[in-house]
Amino acid sequence: MTPATEADQISSIAFGFMGAKALFVALDLQVFTHLAEAPRTADEIATVTGIHRDRAETLMTALAGLGLLVVEDGHYSNSPAAAAFLVKGAKYDFGDYLRLQVGQQMYPLLDQLDGAVKGDLPDDATQSYEQWFADPAQARLYSESQHAGSLGPARQMAKKVDLGQARCLLDVGGGTGAFAITLCQAFPELTATIVDFPNVAALGRRYVAEAGLSDRITYVEGNALKTDWPEGQDAVLMSYLFSGVPGDCHDDLIADAQAVLNPDGQLMIHDFMVEADRSGPGLAALWQLQHTAFTPEARSVDTGTLAADLDRGGFDSVEITEMIPEMTKLAIGRRAA
């Protein structure tokens, strides 16, 4: 990241919350989906969304200023990125992930980031994921939106990893199965077991059934940090797990994976990671900071430390590559014989 030199760069950071809220409101009103049908004026958007014409124009102007919309002769249309990623039903749509999980769950939690960083949050300000997902409504909101957000990275992973010889995949904290489903579709001989909380598993079985994979993907219900994992695995996947648990758990998770993997089996860790020198990237660093608001004991992961931890934990040939640009990376290590 190039060091900031101008005041407007600081302003862009300080006022970034305004753009985020504009995006969440637009997604809630399905603005991008309406514009996928045809360019519309502010009056037409007001009619289809049911909001006041002046407020529609103010919102559309803000979205155009953010580069999400294009305006020409008073008509607004989607930018290429909005058309590809924010229109409901589009192949790469992850609008529900942004609108629900990020907008409704994560965004409000940032109000307690000050206390989390300073270490003076009251005891009832944070919950473990086990407590949070004990509430079926919270589990549904988080899991269904996360499923939408994970499909894109799952497709990328299916292109980056070679599971052609693997038969058994263990997806630890695998949620509703976006990664397991995508990988099983890409590798026809692969079966998968997902470890996750009961309310999440109940939702996941529906996605698995809809994909026609109930005979190849099963669940072990429980807290992945406490539940015994099935042995004899050819591959173990942990996606977004390291960033969401206390940092002291990382070594135990690596050791548990090593214990259940077959010789030469591979461990895949997909998560928000910064470079070894901790210079960025900025989005990955901010995601790690965001997790601190909910899990103050969470630890920022950098590529150098993770590679060393995997080597110490009994994994050879560790490779780390980019997944979501500027945000996530994929670390792969093979269990030493």
Secondary structure in CASP SS format (residue, H / E / C, confidence):
PFRMAT SS
TARGET T0000
AUTHOR 0000-0000-0000
METHOD secondary structure of the structure
MODEL  1
M C 1.00
T C 1.00
P C 1.00
A C 1.00
T C 1.00
E C 1.00
A H 1.00
D H 1.00
Q H 1.00
I H 1.00
S H 1.00
S H 1.00
I H 1.00
A H 1.00
F C 1.00
G H 1.00
F H 1.00
M H 1.00
G H 1.00
A H 1.00
K H 1.00
A H 1.00
L H 1.00
F H 1.00
V H 1.00
A H 1.00
L H 1.00
D H 1.00
L C 1.00
Q C 1.00
V H 1.00
F H 1.00
T H 1.00
H H 1.00
L H 1.00
A H 1.00
E H 1.00
A C 1.00
P C 1.00
R E 1.00
T C 1.00
A H 1.00
D H 1.00
E H 1.00
I H 1.00
A H 1.00
T H 1.00
V H 1.00
T H 1.00
G C 1.00
I C 1.00
H C 1.00
R H 1.00
D H 1.00
R H 1.00
A H 1.00
E H 1.00
T H 1.00
L H 1.00
M H 1.00
T H 1.00
A H 1.00
L H 1.00
A H 1.00
G H 1.00
L C 1.00
G C 1.00
L C 1.00
L E 1.00
V E 1.00
V E 1.00
E E 1.00
D C 1.00
G C 1.00
H E 1.00
Y E 1.00
S E 1.00
N E 1.00
S C 1.00
P H 1.00
A H 1.00
A H 1.00
A H 1.00
A H 1.00
F H 1.00
L C 1.00
V C 1.00
K C 1.00
G C 1.00
A C 1.00
K C 1.00
Y C 1.00
D C 1.00
F C 1.00
G H 1.00
D H 1.00
Y H 1.00
L H 1.00
R H 1.00
L H 1.00
Q H 1.00
V H 1.00
G H 1.00
Q H 1.00
Q H 1.00
M H 1.00
Y H 1.00
P H 1.00
L H 1.00
L H 1.00
D H 1.00
Q H 1.00
L H 1.00
D H 1.00
G H 1.00
A H 1.00
V H 1.00
K H 1.00
G C 1.00
D C 1.00
L C 1.00
P C 1.00
D H 1.00
D H 1.00
A H 1.00
T C 1.00
Q C 1.00
S C 1.00
Y H 1.00
E H 1.00
Q H 1.00
W H 1.00
F C 1.00
A C 1.00
D C 1.00
P H 1.00
A H 1.00
Q H 1.00
A H 1.00
R H 1.00
L H 1.00
Y H 1.00
S H 1.00
E H 1.00
S H 1.00
Q H 1.00
H H 1.00
A H 1.00
G H 1.00
S H 1.00
L H 1.00
G H 1.00
P H 1.00
A H 1.00
R H 1.00
Q H 1.00
M H 1.00
A H 1.00
K H 1.00
K H 1.00
V C 1.00
D C 1.00
L C 1.00
G C 1.00
Q C 1.00
A C 1.00
R C 1.00
C E 1.00
L E 1.00
L E 1.00
D E 1.00
V E 1.00
G C 1.00
G C 1.00
G C 1.00
T C 1.00
G C 1.00
A H 1.00
F H 1.00
A H 1.00
I H 1.00
T H 1.00
L H 1.00
C H 1.00
Q H 1.00
A H 1.00
F C 1.00
P C 1.00
E C 1.00
L C 1.00
T E 1.00
A E 1.00
T E 1.00
I E 1.00
V E 1.00
D E 1.00
F C 1.00
P H 1.00
N H 1.00
V H 1.00
A H 1.00
A H 1.00
L H 1.00
G H 1.00
R H 1.00
R H 1.00
Y H 1.00
V H 1.00
A H 1.00
E H 1.00
A C 1.00
G C 1.00
L C 1.00
S C 1.00
D C 1.00
R C 1.00
I E 1.00
T E 1.00
Y E 1.00
V E 1.00
E E 1.00
G C 1.00
N C 1.00
A C 1.00
L C 1.00
K C 1.00
T C 1.00
D C 1.00
W C 1.00
P C 1.00
E C 1.00
G C 1.00
Q E 1.00
D E 1.00
A E 1.00
V E 1.00
L E 1.00
M E 1.00
S E 1.00
Y C 1.00
L C 1.00
F H 1.00
S H 1.00
G H 1.00
V C 1.00
P E 1.00
G H 1.00
D H 1.00
C H 1.00
H H 1.00
D H 1.00
D H 1.00
L H 1.00
I H 1.00
A H 1.00
D H 1.00
A H 1.00
Q H 1.00
A H 1.00
V H 1.00
L E 1.00
N E 1.00
P E 1.00
D E 1.00
G E 1.00
Q E 1.00
L E 1.00
M E 1.00
I E 1.00
H E 1.00
D E 1.00
F E 1.00
M C 1.00
V E 1.00
E C 1.00
A C 1.00
D C 1.00
R C 1.00
S C 1.00
G C 1.00
P C 1.00
G H 1.00
L H 1.00
A H 1.00
A H 1.00
L H 1.00
W H 1.00
Q H 1.00
L H 1.00
Q H 1.00
H H 1.00
T H 1.00
A H 1.00
F H 1.00
T C 1.00
P C 1.00
E C 1.00
A E 1.00
R C 1.00
S C 1.00
V C 1.00
D E 1.00
T H 1.00
G H 1.00
T H 1.00
L H 1.00
A H 1.00
A H 1.00
D H 1.00
L H 1.00
D H 1.00
R H 1.00
G C 1.00
G C 1.00
F E 1.00
D E 1.00
S E 1.00
V E 1.00
E E 1.00
I E 1.00
T E 1.00
E E 1.00
M C 1.00
I C 1.00
P C 1.00
E C 1.00
M C 1.00
T E 1.00
K E 1.00
L E 1.00
A E 1.00
I E 1.00
G E 1.00
R E 1.00
R E 1.00
A C 1.00
A C 1.00
END
